[in-house]
């Protein structure tokens, strides 16, 4: 008999998580999804506008999670706790304190399946909780399972169990091929990725049902339910599929994706913000800092106010707190430096135009740079 398992999805305010919410509502309305948004208090207004549009489409609210009960914004509250140390790629306390911890505290010990919007054309895992009561699935990918699950199922020690399941529920006319693939142990000559690809080629839905059967009797949340309609899903949603979902749902892309024209050295170009998350996120490109300066001067000035210098008794600078390594916000808005950032941006576009994944600038610039685990999905 099924145990109660919650179905949850985080909305970041970006294109992919919004598209997944639209996709699940259209294709799997029977799943009672709970939507949440981890509000740092430092989001762009365009993010809140998107969430309001999405709520209208979904016909249910997106729960706002807050990281503290302080009178200050969650970010400012934790900045005080960290003695003014700004978050960075080496110390991402913002991701943990403002995004992940509120989510896991909200769920508590409840069993939950968390739906994460990693696209089919992306080669990354995304956020996977370390808590045993939360299991992550990826509906946009060719298969929806996390690497932890896949390695468990395809491990050499699981060969006998995997074969029995395939012969029980797989297509009878493929039994010989199932056995051929499953019995071949992983090795330097037959890699995990090859074995996974070979089994998926024989049927994605079959593979999903096999994994579901394999997990029965374990403590994984998905093993506690009797049926899961997503097992039959064989879609792989890429960047263009994401844009199509916005059209189908009648939801507008976040306004920060709108391209803004600029000119430098007589050459025209366009730029925009490429991600959701805090307006001062240290992961944003320098051209996006320029975008913030030119489009949201008030927010840029607020971001600049967080940067500071610490001096000793002799007045010597002993430490700098800045959003970027080696360069402050004061530095990048100097006229010549700003022009150089724009020149570099134009050159980057020229370099990428030869092999675009789509004809949209938002995609051309989506180059797989490192992102927070849970902020930009």
Phi, psi and omega per residue, in radians:
X1 nan 2.423 -3.104
X2 -1.146 2.463 2.940
X3 -1.600 2.842 3.117
X4 -1.254 2.122 3.096
X5 -2.196 2.197 -3.135
X6 -1.459 2.554 3.073
X7 -1.950 2.076 -2.996
X8 -2.282 2.606 3.124
X9 -2.515 2.212 3.097
X10 -1.475 2.353 3.070
X11 -1.870 2.051 -3.072
X12 -1.532 -0.333 -2.984
X13 1.675 0.084 3.102
X14 -1.799 3.122 -3.017
X15 -1.234 -0.705 -2.989
X16 -1.250 -0.821 -3.134
X17 -1.155 -0.625 3.091
X18 -1.126 -0.769 3.131
X19 -1.087 -0.667 3.121
X20 -1.141 -0.688 3.100
X21 -1.074 -0.734 3.097
X22 -1.107 -0.798 -3.116
X23 -1.032 -0.820 -3.103
X24 -1.188 -0.653 3.124
X25 -1.116 -0.702 -3.112
X26 -1.306 -0.782 -2.979
X27 -1.655 -0.449 -3.097
X28 -2.362 1.010 -3.087
X29 -1.124 -0.313 -3.122
X30 -1.279 -0.287 3.113
X31 -1.401 2.143 -3.103
X32 -1.423 1.472 -3.037
X33 -1.426 2.438 2.984
X34 -1.879 2.198 -3.110
X35 -1.855 2.447 3.134
X36 -2.445 2.741 3.107
X37 -2.368 2.113 3.110
X38 -1.450 1.833 -3.009
X39 -1.602 1.980 -3.138
X40 -1.446 -0.244 -3.036
X41 1.425 0.026 -3.097
X42 -2.189 0.579 -3.108
X43 -1.591 2.753 3.006
X44 -1.222 2.614 3.106
X45 -1.054 -0.544 3.132
X46 -1.059 -0.512 3.119
X47 -1.165 -0.812 -3.140
X48 -1.133 -0.630 3.105
X49 -1.108 -0.731 3.115
X50 -1.095 -0.771 -3.109
X51 -1.097 -0.675 3.092
X52 -1.105 -0.725 3.074
X53 -1.074 -0.773 -3.100
X54 -1.119 -0.700 3.114
X55 -1.044 -0.666 3.109
X56 -1.105 -0.720 3.126
X57 -1.184 -0.767 -3.067
X58 -1.272 -0.469 -3.084
X59 1.290 0.356 3.092
X60 -2.691 2.767 -3.066
X61 -1.350 2.725 2.952
X62 -1.756 1.982 -3.068
X63 -1.156 2.303 3.075
X64 -1.566 2.119 3.063
X65 -1.773 2.351 3.138
X66 -2.104 2.449 -3.004
X67 -1.396 -0.231 -3.135
X68 -2.670 2.866 3.080
X69 -1.805 0.279 -3.126
X70 -1.205 2.784 3.058
X71 -1.257 -0.236 3.107
X72 -1.559 2.828 2.978
X73 -1.032 2.601 -3.132
X74 -0.901 -0.725 -3.137
X75 -1.086 -0.828 -3.117
X76 -1.114 -0.633 3.097
X77 -1.032 -0.851 -3.106
X78 -1.342 -0.454 3.047
X79 -1.079 -0.677 3.066
X80 -1.098 -0.747 -3.130
X81 -1.096 -0.621 3.136
X82 -1.591 0.350 3.032
X83 0.949 0.661 3.049
X84 1.463 -0.001 3.127
X85 -1.276 2.034 3.126
X86 -1.223 2.554 3.079
X87 -1.160 2.717 -3.140
X88 -2.657 3.086 3.115
X89 -1.114 -0.385 3.117
X90 -1.593 -0.280 -3.124
X91 -2.512 1.361 -3.047
X92 -1.508 0.981 -3.127
X93 -1.128 -0.430 -3.139
X94 -1.119 -0.743 3.134
X95 -1.055 -0.826 -3.093
X96 -1.203 -0.856 -3.005
X97 -1.347 -0.607 -3.021
X98 -1.718 -0.347 -3.076
X99 -2.033 -1.032 -2.976
X100 -1.318 -0.823 -3.105
X101 -1.063 -0.800 3.112
X102 -1.049 -0.640 3.120
X103 -1.123 -0.848 -3.083
X104 -1.236 -0.565 3.069
X105 -1.199 -0.647 3.114
X106 -1.079 -0.731 -3.140
X107 -1.321 -0.516 -3.081
X108 1.067 -2.273 -3.140
X109 -1.753 0.139 3.128
X110 -1.107 2.507 3.013
X111 -1.250 2.391 -3.074
X112 -2.628 2.524 2.953
X113 -1.857 2.126 -3.104
X114 -1.809 2.182 -3.081
X115 -1.691 2.127 -3.045
X116 -2.136 2.412 -2.981
X117 -1.646 1.145 2.944
X118 -1.545 2.126 -3.055
X119 -1.266 2.852 3.129
X120 -1.206 -0.312 3.123
X121 -1.763 0.263 3.112
X122 -1.913 2.535 3.132
X123 -1.988 1.206 3.080
X124 -2.673 2.852 -3.041
X125 -1.605 -0.654 -3.072
X126 1.408 -3.036 -3.060
X127 -1.271 2.187 3.007
X128 -2.242 2.058 -3.091
X129 -1.134 2.556 3.070
X130 -1.527 -0.086 3.124
X131 -1.413 2.337 -3.029
X132 -1.203 -0.315 -3.115
X133 -1.515 -0.042 -3.134
X134 -2.068 2.178 3.119
X135 -2.084 2.297 -3.092
X136 -1.720 2.394 3.023
X137 -2.235 2.752 -3.041
X138 -2.227 1.488 -3.018
X139 -1.123 -0.373 -3.110
X140 -1.404 -0.243 -3.071
X141 -1.535 2.892 3.126
X142 -1.002 -0.647 2.965
X143 -2.252 2.734 -2.961
X144 -1.781 0.056 -2.954
X145 -1.590 2.595 3.077
X146 -1.297 2.821 -3.137
X147 -1.101 -0.586 3.110
X148 -1.018 -0.815 -3.141
X149 -1.143 -0.799 -3.085
X150 -1.065 -0.758 -3.139
X151 -1.152 -0.582 3.104
X152 -1.178 -0.790 -3.084
X153 -1.202 -0.686 -3.045
X154 -1.679 0.088 3.128
X155 -1.079 2.572 -3.110
X156 -1.013 -0.510 3.135
X157 -1.273 -0.186 -3.096
X158 -1.767 0.104 -3.028
X159 -0.986 -0.839 -3.080
X160 -1.114 -0.802 -3.136
X161 -1.123 -0.741 -3.115
X162 -1.121 -0.726 -3.137
X163 -1.107 -0.741 -3.141
X164 -1.049 -0.735 -3.123
X165 -1.178 -0.777 3.131
X166 -1.060 -0.739 -3.128
X167 -1.222 -0.385 3.141
X168 -1.404 -0.738 -2.997
X169 -2.059 -0.125 -3.133
X170 -1.417 2.959 3.112
X171 -1.135 2.299 -3.063
X172 -1.079 -0.631 -3.100
X173 -1.286 -0.043 3.113
X174 -1.945 0.137 -3.063
X175 -1.007 -0.745 -3.117
X176 -1.108 -0.698 3.140
X177 -1.227 -0.663 3.066
X178 -0.977 -0.882 -3.082
X179 -1.103 -0.693 -3.138
X180 -1.044 -0.775 -3.109
X181 -1.295 -0.844 -3.039
X182 -1.133 -0.692 -3.090
X183 -1.290 -0.242 3.117
X184 -1.430 1.984 -3.082
X185 -1.197 2.615 3.019
X186 -1.172 2.448 -3.108
X187 -2.855 3.026 3.058
X188 -0.993 -0.384 3.127
X189 -1.620 -0.233 3.121
X190 -2.493 1.626 -3.005
X191 -1.349 2.812 3.071
X192 -0.921 -0.802 -3.098
X193 -1.110 -0.590 3.113
X194 -1.217 -0.749 3.141
X195 -1.125 -0.760 3.101
X196 -1.056 -0.822 -3.133
X197 -1.073 -0.701 3.139
X198 -1.122 -0.710 3.135
X199 -1.241 -0.676 3.101
X200 -1.131 -0.599 3.105
X201 -1.098 -0.409 3.141
X202 -1.527 -0.015 3.105
X203 2.426 1.974 -3.114
X204 -1.216 -0.813 3.140
X205 -1.082 -0.704 3.098
X206 -1.055 -0.772 3.122
X207 -1.046 -0.769 3.133
X208 -1.058 -0.750 3.129
X209 -1.160 -0.617 3.103
X210 -1.130 -0.797 3.128
X211 -1.094 -0.740 3.114
X212 -1.019 -0.782 3.117
X213 -1.156 -0.698 -3.132
X214 -1.048 -0.647 -3.047
X215 -1.423 -0.203 3.133
X216 -1.020 2.403 -3.121
X217 1.586 -0.132 3.079
X218 -1.626 3.127 -3.141
X219 -1.599 0.034 3.138
X220 -1.097 2.439 -3.134
X221 -0.924 -0.695 -3.091
X222 -1.154 -0.368 3.123
X223 -1.368 -0.131 -3.100
X224 -1.637 -0.022 3.125
X225 -1.954 2.662 -3.058
X226 -1.425 -0.526 -3.135
X227 -2.585 2.721 -3.081
X228 -2.598 1.872 -3.017
X229 -1.116 -0.381 -3.122
X230 -1.186 -0.230 3.140
X231 -1.061 -0.495 -3.105
X232 -1.524 0.014 -3.111
X233 -1.276 2.224 3.094
X234 -2.159 0.284 3.131
X235 -1.299 2.667 2.961
X236 -2.351 1.902 -3.012
X237 -1.685 2.063 3.109
X238 -1.733 -2.979 -3.075
X239 -1.042 -0.710 3.134
X240 -1.173 -0.606 3.078
X241 -1.123 -0.595 3.085
X242 -1.096 -0.826 3.127
X243 -1.077 -0.660 3.128
X244 -1.102 -0.660 -3.132
X245 -1.131 -0.634 3.073
X246 -1.062 -0.728 3.129
X247 -1.136 -0.780 -3.136
X248 -1.081 -0.705 -3.107
X249 -1.426 -0.137 -3.119
X250 1.162 0.477 3.131
X251 -1.851 2.381 3.139
X252 -1.427 2.488 3.009
X253 -1.036 2.598 3.091
X254 -0.933 2.416 -3.045
X255 -1.091 -0.366 3.139
X256 -1.243 -0.196 3.038
X257 -1.408 -0.226 -3.120
X258 -1.087 2.316 -3.089
X259 -1.347 2.334 -3.140
X260 -1.951 2.298 -3.092
X261 -1.456 2.505 3.029
X262 -2.481 2.924 3.139
X263 -2.409 2.389 3.073
X264 -2.544 2.302 -3.112
X265 0.955 0.599 3.118
X266 1.387 0.010 -3.141
X267 -1.873 2.351 -3.118
X268 -1.699 2.564 3.080
X269 -2.621 -3.123 3.086
X270 -2.339 2.683 3.044
X271 -2.567 2.928 -3.135
X272 -2.866 3.025 3.009
X273 -1.502 2.396 -3.001
X274 -1.797 0.020 -3.014
X275 -2.656 2.838 3.029
X276 -1.504 -2.844 -3.140
X277 1.704 3.109 -3.097
X278 -0.992 2.522 -3.101
X279 -1.125 -0.364 3.126
X280 -1.846 0.408 -3.086
X281 -0.944 2.289 -3.111
X282 -1.251 -0.197 3.106
X283 -1.468 -0.232 -3.089
X284 -1.209 2.644 -3.139
X285 -1.235 2.805 -3.131
X286 -1.115 -0.561 3.098
X287 -1.151 -0.482 3.099
X288 -1.313 -0.528 2.994
X289 -1.122 -0.672 3.089
X290 -1.158 -0.696 3.063
X291 -0.999 -0.803 -3.137
X292 -1.102 -0.711 3.138
X293 -1.084 -0.715 -3.055
X294 -1.520 -0.434 -3.081
X295 -1.804 -0.533 -3.111
X296 -2.389 1.198 -3.065
X297 -0.995 -0.651 -3.127
X298 -1.094 -0.714 3.124
X299 -1.237 -0.650 3.072
X300 -1.043 -0.768 -3.134
X301 -1.142 -0.640 3.064
X302 -1.123 -0.732 3.098
X303 -1.086 -0.711 -3.122
X304 -1.142 -0.523 -3.115
X305 -1.187 -0.335 3.111
X306 -1.363 -0.399 -3.135
X307 -1.330 2.468 -3.138
X308 -2.746 2.901 3.095
X309 -2.033 2.469 3.080
X310 -1.921 2.188 -3.096
X311 -2.030 2.682 3.071
X312 -1.528 -3.034 -3.089
X313 -1.094 -0.450 3.139
X314 -1.483 -0.006 -3.116
X315 1.463 0.170 -3.131
X316 -1.475 2.444 3.106
X317 -1.265 2.111 3.129
X318 -1.888 -0.287 3.105
X319 -2.809 2.535 3.075
X320 -2.143 2.349 3.033
X321 -1.852 1.868 3.141
X322 -2.327 2.776 -3.128
X323 -1.305 -0.444 -3.125
X324 -2.109 2.555 3.081
X325 -1.202 2.183 2.990
X326 1.372 0.049 -3.118
X327 -2.681 2.325 3.141
X328 -1.706 2.965 3.066
X329 -1.180 -0.523 3.015
X330 -1.048 -0.713 -3.096
X331 -1.120 -0.787 -2.945
X332 -1.343 -0.228 3.126
X333 -1.731 0.148 2.960
X334 -1.183 2.393 -2.979
X335 -0.847 -0.864 -3.093
X336 -1.193 -0.667 3.125
X337 -1.152 -0.713 3.119
X338 -1.078 -0.740 3.110
X339 -1.121 -0.665 3.132
X340 -1.151 -0.670 3.091
X341 -1.091 -0.697 3.115
X342 -1.200 -0.662 3.078
X343 -1.094 -0.776 3.137
X344 -1.075 -0.657 3.128
X345 -1.132 -0.769 3.105
X346 -1.080 -0.713 3.129
X347 -1.147 -0.657 3.118
X348 -1.093 -0.733 3.099
X349 -1.100 -0.776 3.129
X350 -1.042 -0.706 -3.133
X351 -1.145 -0.538 -3.060
X352 -1.603 -0.293 -3.071
X353 -1.118 -0.337 -3.137
X354 -1.245 -0.453 -3.087
X355 -2.421 1.026 -3.121
X356 -1.336 2.601 3.030
X357 -1.426 -0.392 3.049
X358 -2.722 3.135 -3.120
X359 -1.652 0.204 -3.118
X360 -1.702 2.377 3.133
X361 -1.027 -0.625 -3.128
X362 -1.028 -0.553 3.130
X363 -1.495 -0.684 3.126
X364 -0.988 -0.648 -3.103
X365 -1.565 -0.030 3.116
X366 -1.442 1.499 -2.946
X367 -1.868 0.344 3.019
X368 1.304 0.366 3.077
X369 -1.076 2.688 -3.095
X370 -1.045 2.425 -3.138
X371 -2.278 2.879 3.021
X372 -1.121 2.761 -3.074
X373 -1.121 -0.579 -2.961
X374 -2.337 0.114 -3.009
X375 -1.559 -0.574 -2.881
X376 -2.040 0.256 -3.067
X377 -1.284 nan nan
